[in-house]
Amino acid sequence: MHLVQNDIRSIFDEAPPIIREFLGYIGTIKGKSPKTVTEYYLDLRTFFRYLKKKRGLVPADQDFSEIDIKDVDLDLIRTIDLTQVFEYMNFLSTERKNGASARARKVSSLRSFFRYLTDKTGKLSKNPVQELETPKLKKALPKYLNLEQCLELLSKVNGKTRERDYCILTLFLNCGMRLSELVGLDVNDVHFSTATMKITGKGNKERMVYLNDACIDALNRYLAVRPKEGLIDKKALFISGQRKRISAKTVQYLVKKYLAEIDLGGPGYSVHKLRHTAATLMYQQGHVDIRILKDILGHENLGTTEIYTHVSSEQMAQAAKANPLSKVKQTRNAEHENQEKKSETEK
């Protein structure tokens, strides 16, 4: 949240009034984070840039990224129909090479925008994207580290910021927090008296998580060496070398660095995989109830949490062996065997 305030101001300067009103609504009434508001705007800007170019409202040779949408108004929006939106989705897939996940997010942005214009403000009498379907996403199991890999990862922490880095990794692996949530932590969010921590998640929704012994020890060790003089942001829990709140980019860098040291630096392993790891270990080895896990992770819907109920191949093998019929083998009927022997003799 601390990183995108300038982006928000820039967006409100360049967006047309009708989109500005929508962004204000989702930011204040719906409580969406500045990062989410920015993503909504960028998705809508791409759509209206496409629309203006498709309709010849800009010079044919104008660069797509330079198309201005300040003149987008309700009159233009009223002319949009579902066929044009289908064509836009095809453009995203073929021209911009957007995958299903990116297209799904853009569908969500369009739905929210047109739902706002029809259901909330009544500026449109009919929602043109009412029947727009979300691209089908491939359901892949999230990558995660096993227990041995987690221990190896923590053992690789070194250098002058080792207490800070170790604490960051420990919180990711034990609390399952998001990158933005960790970066946004303040010192006073940590309550040692109750062994809890306040986390501000998506949409500025707060939740309390309990800190285990590993987290408390790591926090105490870090706070003992945390810089105290000349800080730009005195409230921030994690401080960078520039004496200010640590950035998301810096956290991503240090996590990837340590992952690379245990040969997990390739595609698919990142900060978010540590969140997957925490959730998976809590569910599989800690046997945490899925409803409790939902609250720990800050999910709104139980369905989102259910991705972590996947089981490992080892668990599946153990389940197969645990079946009471697992050792039952076929036995041959004695009478049937005698009949077979008699038949063989007669031949």
LINURUR-V613649 format. One record per residue. N is the residue number from 1. SS is DSSP state (@ for helix, = for strand, . for the rest). PSI is psi in whole degrees, -180 to 180 (999 if undefined). D_FIRST is the distance of its C-alpha to the first C-alpha in whole Angstrom. Layout:
n:N ss:SS psi:PSI d_first:D_FIRST
n:N ss:SS psi:PSI d_first:D_FIRST
This chain:
n:1 ss:. psi:-30 d_first:0
n:2 ss:. psi:-14 d_first:4
n:3 ss:. psi:-13 d_first:5
n:4 ss:. psi:12 d_first:6
n:5 ss:@ psi:-40 d_first:7
n:6 ss:@ psi:-37 d_first:10
n:7 ss:@ psi:-41 d_first:11
n:8 ss:@ psi:-45 d_first:10
n:9 ss:@ psi:-40 d_first:13
n:10 ss:@ psi:-41 d_first:15
n:11 ss:@ psi:-45 d_first:15
n:12 ss:@ psi:-21 d_first:16
n:13 ss:@ psi:-37 d_first:19
n:14 ss:@ psi:-15 d_first:20
n:15 ss:. psi:147 d_first:20
n:16 ss:. psi:157 d_first:24
n:17 ss:@ psi:-41 d_first:24
n:18 ss:@ psi:-32 d_first:24
n:19 ss:@ psi:-35 d_first:21
n:20 ss:@ psi:-42 d_first:19
n:21 ss:@ psi:-42 d_first:20
n:22 ss:@ psi:-44 d_first:19
n:23 ss:@ psi:-37 d_first:16
n:24 ss:@ psi:-38 d_first:16
n:25 ss:@ psi:-50 d_first:17
n:26 ss:@ psi:-24 d_first:15
n:27 ss:@ psi:-38 d_first:12
n:28 ss:@ psi:-51 d_first:14
n:29 ss:@ psi:-47 d_first:17
n:30 ss:. psi:-15 d_first:16
n:31 ss:. psi:26 d_first:12
n:32 ss:. psi:149 d_first:11
n:33 ss:. psi:158 d_first:7
n:34 ss:@ psi:-36 d_first:6
n:35 ss:@ psi:-43 d_first:7
n:36 ss:@ psi:-41 d_first:10
n:37 ss:@ psi:-42 d_first:11
n:38 ss:@ psi:-43 d_first:11
n:39 ss:@ psi:-40 d_first:13
n:40 ss:@ psi:-46 d_first:15
n:41 ss:@ psi:-45 d_first:16
n:42 ss:@ psi:-37 d_first:17
n:43 ss:@ psi:-45 d_first:19
n:44 ss:@ psi:-38 d_first:21
n:45 ss:@ psi:-42 d_first:21
n:46 ss:@ psi:-43 d_first:23
n:47 ss:@ psi:-47 d_first:25
n:48 ss:@ psi:-28 d_first:27
n:49 ss:@ psi:-44 d_first:27
n:50 ss:@ psi:-48 d_first:29
n:51 ss:@ psi:-44 d_first:31
n:52 ss:@ psi:-39 d_first:32
n:53 ss:@ psi:-42 d_first:33
n:54 ss:@ psi:-37 d_first:35
n:55 ss:. psi:3 d_first:37
n:56 ss:. psi:28 d_first:38
n:57 ss:. psi:-3 d_first:36
n:58 ss:. psi:158 d_first:35
n:59 ss:. psi:142 d_first:37
n:60 ss:. psi:-31 d_first:38
n:61 ss:. psi:7 d_first:37
n:62 ss:. psi:135 d_first:34
n:63 ss:. psi:135 d_first:31
n:64 ss:@ psi:-41 d_first:29
n:65 ss:@ psi:-10 d_first:26
n:66 ss:@ psi:1 d_first:27
n:67 ss:. psi:125 d_first:28
n:68 ss:. psi:135 d_first:27
n:69 ss:. psi:16 d_first:26
n:70 ss:. psi:-24 d_first:26
n:71 ss:. psi:3 d_first:29
n:72 ss:. psi:126 d_first:28
n:73 ss:. psi:-178 d_first:29
n:74 ss:@ psi:-34 d_first:31
n:75 ss:@ psi:-43 d_first:34
n:76 ss:@ psi:-43 d_first:33
n:77 ss:@ psi:-35 d_first:31
n:78 ss:. psi:-20 d_first:34
n:79 ss:. psi:-4 d_first:36
n:80 ss:. psi:134 d_first:34
n:81 ss:. psi:173 d_first:35
n:82 ss:@ psi:-34 d_first:35
n:83 ss:@ psi:-43 d_first:37
n:84 ss:@ psi:-34 d_first:35
n:85 ss:@ psi:-38 d_first:32
n:86 ss:@ psi:-43 d_first:34
n:87 ss:@ psi:-37 d_first:34
n:88 ss:@ psi:-43 d_first:31
n:89 ss:@ psi:-36 d_first:30
n:90 ss:@ psi:-38 d_first:33
n:91 ss:@ psi:-43 d_first:32
n:92 ss:@ psi:-39 d_first:28
n:93 ss:@ psi:-46 d_first:31
n:94 ss:@ psi:-41 d_first:33
n:95 ss:. psi:-44 d_first:32
n:96 ss:. psi:-3 d_first:28
n:97 ss:. psi:36 d_first:29
n:98 ss:. psi:133 d_first:26
n:99 ss:. psi:178 d_first:27
n:100 ss:@ psi:-38 d_first:27
n:101 ss:@ psi:-45 d_first:23
n:102 ss:@ psi:-40 d_first:22
n:103 ss:@ psi:-36 d_first:25
n:104 ss:@ psi:-39 d_first:24
n:105 ss:@ psi:-39 d_first:20
n:106 ss:@ psi:-34 d_first:22
n:107 ss:@ psi:-43 d_first:24
n:108 ss:@ psi:-40 d_first:21
n:109 ss:@ psi:-44 d_first:20
n:110 ss:@ psi:-42 d_first:23
n:111 ss:@ psi:-46 d_first:24
n:112 ss:@ psi:-43 d_first:22
n:113 ss:@ psi:-49 d_first:22
n:114 ss:@ psi:-29 d_first:26
n:115 ss:@ psi:-38 d_first:26
n:116 ss:@ psi:-43 d_first:24
n:117 ss:@ psi:-29 d_first:27
n:118 ss:@ psi:-54 d_first:30
n:119 ss:@ psi:-31 d_first:29
n:120 ss:@ psi:-41 d_first:26
n:121 ss:. psi:-19 d_first:28
n:122 ss:. psi:17 d_first:31
n:123 ss:. psi:-24 d_first:31
n:124 ss:. psi:140 d_first:32
n:125 ss:. psi:-21 d_first:35
n:126 ss:. psi:136 d_first:35
n:127 ss:. psi:111 d_first:32
n:128 ss:. psi:-17 d_first:33
n:129 ss:. psi:19 d_first:30
n:130 ss:. psi:-38 d_first:32
n:131 ss:. psi:10 d_first:33
n:132 ss:. psi:124 d_first:31
n:133 ss:. psi:151 d_first:31
n:134 ss:. psi:134 d_first:28
n:135 ss:. psi:139 d_first:29
n:136 ss:. psi:127 d_first:30
n:137 ss:. psi:142 d_first:28
n:138 ss:. psi:126 d_first:30
n:139 ss:. psi:98 d_first:30
n:140 ss:. psi:143 d_first:29
n:141 ss:. psi:136 d_first:29
n:142 ss:. psi:141 d_first:26
n:143 ss:. psi:146 d_first:27
n:144 ss:. psi:162 d_first:27
n:145 ss:. psi:143 d_first:28
n:146 ss:. psi:176 d_first:31
n:147 ss:@ psi:-43 d_first:32
n:148 ss:@ psi:-40 d_first:34
n:149 ss:@ psi:-36 d_first:31
n:150 ss:@ psi:-46 d_first:29
n:151 ss:@ psi:-39 d_first:31
n:152 ss:@ psi:-40 d_first:32
n:153 ss:@ psi:-47 d_first:28
n:154 ss:@ psi:-31 d_first:28
n:155 ss:@ psi:-16 d_first:31
n:156 ss:. psi:-8 d_first:30
n:157 ss:. psi:128 d_first:28
n:158 ss:. psi:-175 d_first:29
n:159 ss:. psi:180 d_first:29
n:160 ss:. psi:-19 d_first:28
n:161 ss:. psi:28 d_first:24
n:162 ss:@ psi:-38 d_first:26
n:163 ss:@ psi:-41 d_first:25
n:164 ss:@ psi:-48 d_first:21
n:165 ss:@ psi:-41 d_first:21
n:166 ss:@ psi:-41 d_first:24
n:167 ss:@ psi:-42 d_first:21
n:168 ss:@ psi:-49 d_first:18
n:169 ss:@ psi:-40 d_first:21
n:170 ss:@ psi:-42 d_first:22
n:171 ss:@ psi:-41 d_first:19
n:172 ss:@ psi:-47 d_first:19
n:173 ss:@ psi:-22 d_first:22
n:174 ss:@ psi:-30 d_first:23
n:175 ss:@ psi:-16 d_first:20
n:176 ss:. psi:32 d_first:19
n:177 ss:. psi:160 d_first:15
n:178 ss:. psi:162 d_first:13
n:179 ss:@ psi:-48 d_first:11
n:180 ss:@ psi:-32 d_first:8
n:181 ss:@ psi:-41 d_first:9
n:182 ss:@ psi:-45 d_first:11
n:183 ss:@ psi:-33 d_first:9
n:184 ss:. psi:-1 d_first:7
n:185 ss:. psi:138 d_first:11
n:186 ss:= psi:161 d_first:13
n:187 ss:@ psi:-41 d_first:16
n:188 ss:@ psi:4 d_first:17
n:189 ss:@ psi:-16 d_first:16
n:190 ss:= psi:126 d_first:19
n:191 ss:= psi:96 d_first:22
n:192 ss:. psi:-30 d_first:25
n:193 ss:. psi:-31 d_first:28
n:194 ss:. psi:2 d_first:27
n:195 ss:. psi:47 d_first:25
n:196 ss:= psi:164 d_first:22
n:197 ss:= psi:135 d_first:18
n:198 ss:= psi:126 d_first:16
n:199 ss:= psi:132 d_first:13
n:200 ss:= psi:112 d_first:10
n:201 ss:. psi:-156 d_first:10
n:202 ss:@ psi:141 d_first:10
n:203 ss:@ psi:25 d_first:10
n:204 ss:@ psi:25 d_first:9
n:205 ss:. psi:128 d_first:13
n:206 ss:= psi:147 d_first:14
n:207 ss:= psi:155 d_first:16
n:208 ss:= psi:134 d_first:19
n:209 ss:= psi:147 d_first:20
n:210 ss:= psi:142 d_first:23
n:211 ss:. psi:127 d_first:24
n:212 ss:. psi:180 d_first:27
n:213 ss:@ psi:-38 d_first:29
n:214 ss:@ psi:-43 d_first:28
n:215 ss:@ psi:-45 d_first:24
n:216 ss:@ psi:-43 d_first:25
n:217 ss:@ psi:-45 d_first:28
n:218 ss:@ psi:-40 d_first:25
n:219 ss:@ psi:-43 d_first:23
n:220 ss:@ psi:-43 d_first:26
n:221 ss:@ psi:-39 d_first:27
n:222 ss:@ psi:-46 d_first:23
n:223 ss:@ psi:-26 d_first:23
n:224 ss:@ psi:-25 d_first:27
n:225 ss:@ psi:1 d_first:26
n:226 ss:. psi:133 d_first:22
n:227 ss:. psi:142 d_first:22
n:228 ss:. psi:-18 d_first:23
n:229 ss:. psi:144 d_first:24
n:230 ss:. psi:29 d_first:23
n:231 ss:. psi:137 d_first:19
n:232 ss:. psi:-39 d_first:16
n:233 ss:. psi:95 d_first:14
n:234 ss:. psi:-22 d_first:16
n:235 ss:. psi:-27 d_first:14
n:236 ss:= psi:137 d_first:13
n:237 ss:. psi:-53 d_first:15
n:238 ss:. psi:124 d_first:15
n:239 ss:= psi:139 d_first:16
n:240 ss:. psi:177 d_first:17
n:241 ss:. psi:-19 d_first:20
n:242 ss:. psi:13 d_first:19
n:243 ss:. psi:31 d_first:18
n:244 ss:. psi:176 d_first:15
n:245 ss:= psi:133 d_first:12
n:246 ss:. psi:142 d_first:12
n:247 ss:. psi:159 d_first:11
n:248 ss:@ psi:-38 d_first:11
n:249 ss:@ psi:-41 d_first:14
n:250 ss:@ psi:-42 d_first:16
n:251 ss:@ psi:-43 d_first:15
n:252 ss:@ psi:-42 d_first:16
n:253 ss:@ psi:-48 d_first:19
n:254 ss:@ psi:-35 d_first:20
n:255 ss:@ psi:-45 d_first:20
n:256 ss:@ psi:-36 d_first:22
n:257 ss:@ psi:-47 d_first:25
n:258 ss:@ psi:-34 d_first:26
n:259 ss:@ psi:-39 d_first:26
n:260 ss:@ psi:-31 d_first:28
n:261 ss:@ psi:-16 d_first:30
n:262 ss:. psi:25 d_first:31
n:263 ss:. psi:34 d_first:32
n:264 ss:. psi:36 d_first:29
n:265 ss:. psi:2 d_first:27
n:266 ss:. psi:-175 d_first:28
n:267 ss:. psi:143 d_first:27
n:268 ss:. psi:-15 d_first:25
n:269 ss:. psi:124 d_first:24
n:270 ss:. psi:-172 d_first:20
n:271 ss:@ psi:-43 d_first:18
n:272 ss:@ psi:-25 d_first:18
n:273 ss:@ psi:-25 d_first:21
n:274 ss:@ psi:-34 d_first:21
n:275 ss:@ psi:-45 d_first:19
n:276 ss:@ psi:-41 d_first:22
n:277 ss:@ psi:-48 d_first:24
n:278 ss:@ psi:-46 d_first:23
n:279 ss:@ psi:-43 d_first:24
n:280 ss:@ psi:-44 d_first:27
n:281 ss:@ psi:-39 d_first:29
n:282 ss:@ psi:-40 d_first:28
n:283 ss:@ psi:-48 d_first:30
n:284 ss:@ psi:-45 d_first:33
n:285 ss:. psi:-28 d_first:34
n:286 ss:. psi:-11 d_first:32
n:287 ss:. psi:38 d_first:33
n:288 ss:. psi:134 d_first:30
n:289 ss:. psi:139 d_first:31
n:290 ss:@ psi:-31 d_first:29
n:291 ss:@ psi:-35 d_first:28
n:292 ss:@ psi:-40 d_first:26
n:293 ss:@ psi:-37 d_first:25
n:294 ss:@ psi:-44 d_first:23
n:295 ss:@ psi:-37 d_first:21
n:296 ss:@ psi:-43 d_first:21
n:297 ss:@ psi:-14 d_first:18
n:298 ss:. psi:31 d_first:17
n:299 ss:. psi:144 d_first:19
n:300 ss:. psi:-38 d_first:20
n:301 ss:. psi:141 d_first:23
n:302 ss:@ psi:-30 d_first:25
n:303 ss:@ psi:-34 d_first:26
n:304 ss:@ psi:-37 d_first:23
n:305 ss:@ psi:-25 d_first:24
n:306 ss:@ psi:-13 d_first:28
n:307 ss:@ psi:-25 d_first:27
n:308 ss:@ psi:1 d_first:27
n:309 ss:@ psi:5 d_first:31
n:310 ss:. psi:152 d_first:32
n:311 ss:. psi:151 d_first:35
n:312 ss:. psi:163 d_first:36
n:313 ss:@ psi:-33 d_first:39
n:314 ss:@ psi:-43 d_first:41
n:315 ss:@ psi:-39 d_first:40
n:316 ss:@ psi:-39 d_first:42
n:317 ss:@ psi:-42 d_first:44
n:318 ss:@ psi:-37 d_first:45
n:319 ss:@ psi:-40 d_first:45
n:320 ss:@ psi:-40 d_first:47
n:321 ss:@ psi:-27 d_first:49
n:322 ss:@ psi:-16 d_first:49
n:323 ss:. psi:128 d_first:51
n:324 ss:. psi:-16 d_first:54
n:325 ss:. psi:3 d_first:56
n:326 ss:. psi:-24 d_first:54
n:327 ss:. psi:4 d_first:58
n:328 ss:. psi:121 d_first:60
n:329 ss:. psi:157 d_first:62
n:330 ss:. psi:134 d_first:65
n:331 ss:. psi:145 d_first:68
n:332 ss:. psi:136 d_first:71
n:333 ss:. psi:129 d_first:74
n:334 ss:@ psi:-43 d_first:77
n:335 ss:@ psi:-40 d_first:79
n:336 ss:@ psi:-39 d_first:77
n:337 ss:@ psi:-40 d_first:78
n:338 ss:@ psi:-39 d_first:81
n:339 ss:@ psi:-39 d_first:82
n:340 ss:@ psi:-41 d_first:80
n:341 ss:@ psi:-42 d_first:82
n:342 ss:@ psi:-42 d_first:85
n:343 ss:@ psi:-41 d_first:84
n:344 ss:@ psi:-38 d_first:84
n:345 ss:@ psi:-43 d_first:87
n:346 ss:@ psi:-29 d_first:89
n:347 ss:. psi:999 d_first:87
